[in-house]
Amino acid sequence: MTASIGFIGAGNMARSLLGGLLQQGHPAASLRASDPDAGSRERVAAMGVAVEEDNAALVAACDAVVLAVKPQQLAGVLSGIAPALRRRRPLLVSIAAGVPVQTLVAGAGDDTLAVVRAMPNTPALLGAGATGALANSACGERERALADAILGAVGIVEWVDDEALLDVVTAVSGSGPAYFFLLMELVTGAGESLGLPPETARRLCVQTALGAARMAYETGEPLAQLREQVTSPGGTTAAALDALEAAGIRDMVARAVTAARDRGRALASESTGAR
Ligand SMILES: NC(=O)c1ccc[n+]([C@@H]2O[C@H](COP(=O)([O-])OP(=O)(O)OC[C@H]3O[C@@H](n4cnc5c(N)ncnc54)[C@H](OP(=O)(O)O)[C@@H]3O)[C@@H](O)[C@H]2O)c1
């Protein structure tokens, strides 16, 4: 039997997940969404998905409920749906950045509820996302498979078994697109300052990033090996990589990713402390 899946918050991420589920053949009749904003409801209704204003009514009708509101809107949403959650006991999936499982079960008032906390990233909006996910101990195989199908509708899903690792997921893939944008920005700028027309530099750089990502993705070969394969001793690539190594790029990147992990941790404890 097809699971009924409801989204609380019909914004950008919910629309992408709904679009992905529909594309994968999930019947529209078993999808619904709620949102106070009429414009958001209309956009989702145009996809053939049932919409409502009442979050508790949505919970009462669903096997899985995805919390797709902003983190600061979550406490209010949870207090409104807690009785319905305790009655219906759906799988609860939260994509709200930085909100711990403990906050979710405490908000629902039921620590036996099956909860999945997930961290998607922005390319999910194009169906090319990378999501890290954690299931609490109340989740069985069925719940994990259902969450996998929902989150996997917009890209890959990697499961972690320690909630602290979601801060590392945030540092690698959540914030990750910005690291690659910065590198592309810098390479494009350097190409420009060495004489290439700006649009030419941009197109060459973006296509190169795409090609490199596809080579890594499709071959599955170790990244260091791929790098070595395109680096002839004494050649142009080696000259560039030597300059990056001399500038301390390895330490710089390690410090950047660690800083993001630490910031995620601090934000989560601030938000837990505030509740
Ligand atoms: N976008 C991303 O790339 C991304 C990446 C990783 C994680 N996330 C997480 O995904 C979640 C959703 O992000 P988003 O970009 O989709 O945000 P969004 O576009 O702002 O969508 C959130 C929607 O929830 C609605 N809403 C507010 N209060 C509500 C309530 N009480 N009941 C039902 N709906 C309510 C909002 O309406 P109003 O606009 O009227 O408030 C809005 O339409 C966030 O928690 C974010 O941390 C997003």
The ligand as an ORCA input file, in Angstrom:
! r2SCAN-3c Opt
* xyz 0 1
  N      16.227     25.628      0.953
  C      17.304     24.902      1.173
  O      18.224     24.813      0.354
  C      17.456     24.110      2.472
  C      18.624     23.342      2.686
  C      18.735     22.613      3.863
  C      17.725     22.620      4.806
  N      16.613     23.377      4.563
  C      15.579     23.415      5.602
  O      14.330     23.150      5.010
  C      13.313     23.864      5.725
  C      12.437     24.559      4.715
  O      13.239     25.444      3.929
  P      12.622     26.186      2.675
  O      13.778     26.787      1.952
  O      11.699     25.288      1.953
  O      11.806     27.350      3.433
  P      10.544     28.189      2.896
  O      10.572     28.262      1.417
  O      10.495     29.436      3.710
  O       9.310     27.260      3.292
  C       8.760     27.187      4.564
  C       7.253     27.321      4.405
  O       6.629     27.009      5.654
  C       5.561     27.919      5.832
  N       5.110     28.006      7.213
  C       5.432     28.927      8.167
  N       4.777     28.678      9.312
  C       4.017     27.573      9.083
  C       3.105     26.847      9.868
  N       2.834     27.197     11.128
  N       2.497     25.769      9.332
  C       2.743     25.391      8.057
  N       3.613     26.046      7.266
  C       4.246     27.127      7.760
  C       6.164     29.210      5.320
  O       5.151     30.180      5.138
  P       5.599     31.743      5.309
  O       6.499     32.019      4.180
  O       4.268     32.426      5.239
  O       6.285     31.836      6.649
  C       6.822     28.741      4.025
  O       5.895     28.684      2.954
  C      14.034     24.831      6.675
  O      13.920     24.367      8.007
  C      15.462     24.791      6.253
  O      16.350     24.854      7.358
  C      16.456     24.117      3.431
*
